[in-house]
């Protein structure tokens, strides 16, 4: 899980960094000292989990959480139990009292994983149901051209048009067949069968009779070219 931690106390940040480094299912994206730094980290990354201190200068963790339109899953950390009720009213996954033990942190992470498992995407062998416009829409894998991630939502482009769903690229990527889809950019996942050609840092897909150019990020190019080599004749 892609994780951002926020705390104005250096020692508290170091404790969380140490715990995260010991857990293979967590990836630390950013360590922030205040809400402003955290806000930038959330804008720049796809974040699954936010570990957020309550008591911080200028703006508290709870005040910051209220400003987020589509927050990731949240663990609140604090030395003040009186904020627990308000935190749960904001649908945080867990409320951790300092000092936080490794055992307690692991228990909270297990809760986060359980919450992530209760996704609004349901997968079968040949299609996926995604929640869009207050209903579940069936999308066949074979019809998907590519998937584009924007700030707060994901656009699935298929033969008939598009389906917009409120979730992260990472959560949807984890539910796609790995042999049929490949991440080629921070903002794009493509259907391998729909790729027409690969040229440098771009690939071509035919969308509604016209060529659509998809950028290939430098961090994803090696994986793409490995796939091309396997299919080359």
C-alpha positions in Angstrom: 0.0 0.0 0.0 1.3 3.4 -1.0 1.6 5.3 2.2 2.1 9.0 3.3 2.8 9.8 7.0 2.2 13.2 8.6 3.5 14.3 12.0 5.1 17.5 13.3 7.2 15.4 15.8 10.4 14.1 14.2 10.6 11.1 16.7 7.0 10.1 15.8 7.9 10.2 12.1 11.0 8.0 12.7 8.9 5.4 14.6 6.4 5.1 11.7 9.2 5.0 9.1 10.8 2.1 11.1 7.6 0.2 11.2 6.8 0.7 7.6 10.2 -0.4 6.5 9.6 -3.8 8.3 6.3 -4.4 6.4 6.5 -5.7 2.8 2.9 -4.6 2.1 3.7 -0.9 2.7 5.6 1.5 0.6 6.5 4.9 2.1 5.9 7.7 -0.5 6.4 10.7 1.6 7.1 11.8 5.2 5.5 15.2 6.0 5.9 17.6 8.9 2.6 19.4 8.4 -0.7 19.5 6.5 0.7 21.7 3.7 3.4 19.2 2.9 0.9 16.4 3.1 -1.4 18.1 0.7 1.3 18.4 -1.9 2.2 14.7 -1.4 -1.4 13.7 -2.1 -1.5 15.8 -5.2 1.7 14.3 -6.6 1.0 10.6 -5.8 -1.6 7.9 -5.8 -1.9 7.2 -2.1 -3.7 4.2 -0.5 -3.0 5.1 3.1 -2.5 8.3 5.1 -1.1 8.1 8.6 -2.2 11.5 10.0 -1.3 13.1 13.3 -4.1 15.0 15.0 -2.3 17.8 16.9 -0.2 19.9 14.4 0.5 23.6 14.1 -1.6 25.9 11.8 -4.1 23.2 10.9 -4.9 20.0 12.8 -5.0 16.6 11.2 -8.8 16.5 11.5 -9.2 20.0 10.0 -6.9 18.9 7.1 -8.9 15.7 6.6 -12.1 17.7 6.3 -10.6 19.6 3.4 -9.9 16.5 1.3 -12.5 15.7 -1.4 -11.5 12.1 -1.9 -9.1 11.1 0.8 -7.3 7.8 0.9 -7.8 5.4 3.9 -6.7 7.2 7.1 -5.1 6.1 10.3 -5.2 8.9 12.9 -2.3 9.1 15.4 -2.4 11.2 18.6 -1.7 11.4 22.3 -5.1 12.9 22.9 -8.0 10.4 23.2 -10.7 13.1 23.1 -10.5 13.3 19.3 -11.4 9.7 18.7 -15.1 10.2 18.2 -14.7 13.0 15.7 -12.1 10.9 13.8 -14.5 7.9 13.5 -17.2 10.3 12.3 -14.8 11.1 9.4 -14.7 7.4 8.6 -11.0 6.8 9.6 -10.0 3.2 9.7 -8.4 3.3 13.1 -7.3 5.7 15.9 -3.8 5.0 17.3 -2.7 6.3 20.7 0.9 7.4 21.1 3.3 5.9 21.8 2.4 3.4 19.1 3.7 -0.1 19.4 4.6 -2.3 16.4 1.9 -4.7 17.4 -0.8 -2.0 17.5 0.4 -0.6 14.2 0.3 -4.0 12.5 -3.3 -4.5 13.8 -4.3 -1.2 12.3 -2.7 -2.1 8.9 -4.7 -5.4 8.9 -7.8 -3.3 9.3 -6.8 -1.2 6.4 -6.3 -4.3 4.2 -9.7 -5.5 5.2 -11.2 -2.2 4.2 -9.4 -2.2 0.9 -10.7 -5.7 0.2 -14.3 -4.4 0.5 -13.9 -2.7 -2.9 -16.6 -1.3 -5.1 -15.1 -3.3 -8.0 -16.2 -6.9 -8.6 -14.2 -9.1 -11.0 -15.2 -12.2 -12.8 -13.2 -14.1 -15.5 -14.0 -12.0 -18.5 -15.4 -8.7 -17.1 -15.4 -6.3 -14.3 -18.2 -4.4 -12.6 -17.3 -0.8 -11.6 -19.4 1.7 -9.7 -20.4 4.6 -11.9 -23.3 7.0 -11.6 -24.7 5.3 -8.5 -24.9 1.9 -10.3 -22.6 -1.0 -11.1 -21.7 -1.1 -14.8 -20.4 -4.2 -16.5 -17.2 -3.7 -18.6 -15.8 -6.6 -20.6 -12.0 -6.8 -20.5 -11.9 -7.5 -24.3 -13.6 -4.1 -24.9 -11.3 -2.0 -22.8 -8.9 0.1 -24.9 -7.1 1.9 -22.1 -7.6 3.3 -18.7 -6.7 6.9 -17.8 -6.2 8.1 -14.3 -7.1 11.7 -13.3 -6.9 13.4 -10.0 -10.0 12.0 -8.2 -11.2 9.3 -10.6 -10.5 6.8 -13.3 -11.8 6.8 -16.9 -12.2 3.4 -18.6 -12.1 3.9 -22.4 -13.8 1.0 -24.3 -15.3 0.3 -27.7 -18.6 2.0 -26.7 -17.2 5.2 -25.1 -16.1 5.6 -21.5 -17.0 4.7 -17.9 -16.0 7.1 -15.1 -15.5 5.6 -11.6 -14.3 7.1 -8.4 -11.2 5.1 -7.4 -7.4 5.0 -7.8 -5.5 3.6 -10.7 -3.7 1.3 -8.3 -6.8 -0.2 -6.9 -8.2 -0.9 -10.4 -4.9 -2.1 -11.7 -4.7 -4.8 -9.0 -8.0 -6.3 -10.2 -7.1 -6.5 -13.9 -5.7 -9.7 -15.5 -1.9 -9.1 -15.5 -1.5 -11.0 -18.8 -4.0 -8.7 -20.6 -3.2 -5.3 -19.2 0.0 -3.3 -18.6 0.8 -0.1 -16.8 2.8 2.1 -19.2 2.6 5.5 -17.4 1.6 6.9 -14.1 -1.7 7.9 -15.7 -2.3 5.1 -18.2 -3.0 1.3 -18.3 -3.5 -0.3 -21.7 -5.0 -3.4 -23.0 -2.1 -5.4 -24.5 -4.3 -6.7 -27.4 -5.1 -3.1 -28.4 -1.5 -1.9 -28.9 -0.9 -1.2 -32.6 2.8 -0.1 -32.3 5.4 1.2 -29.9 7.7 4.0 -30.9 10.2 5.5 -28.4 8.2 6.9 -25.5 4.8 6.6 -27.2 2.5 3.7 -28.2 -0.5 3.7 -30.6 -4.0 2.5 -30.0 -6.9 2.8 -32.4 -9.8 4.6 -30.8 -13.0 5.2 -32.8 -11.1 4.8 -36.1 -8.4 7.3 -35.2 -4.9 6.8 -33.8 -4.6 7.6 -30.1 -1.1 8.2 -28.8 -0.4 7.0 -25.2 2.8 8.2 -23.4 5.2 5.6 -22.0 6.8 6.7 -18.8 10.5 6.0 -18.3 9.8 3.9 -15.2 7.4 1.6 -17.2 9.3 1.3 -20.5 11.4 -1.7 -19.5 8.4 -3.8 -18.6 6.6 -2.8 -21.8 9.6 -3.7 -24.0 10.0 -7.0 -22.1 6.4 -7.8 -23.1 7.1 -6.7 -26.7 10.1 -9.0 -26.9 8.1 -12.0 -25.7 5.5 -11.4 -28.4 8.0 -10.5 -31.2 8.3 -12.8 -34.2 
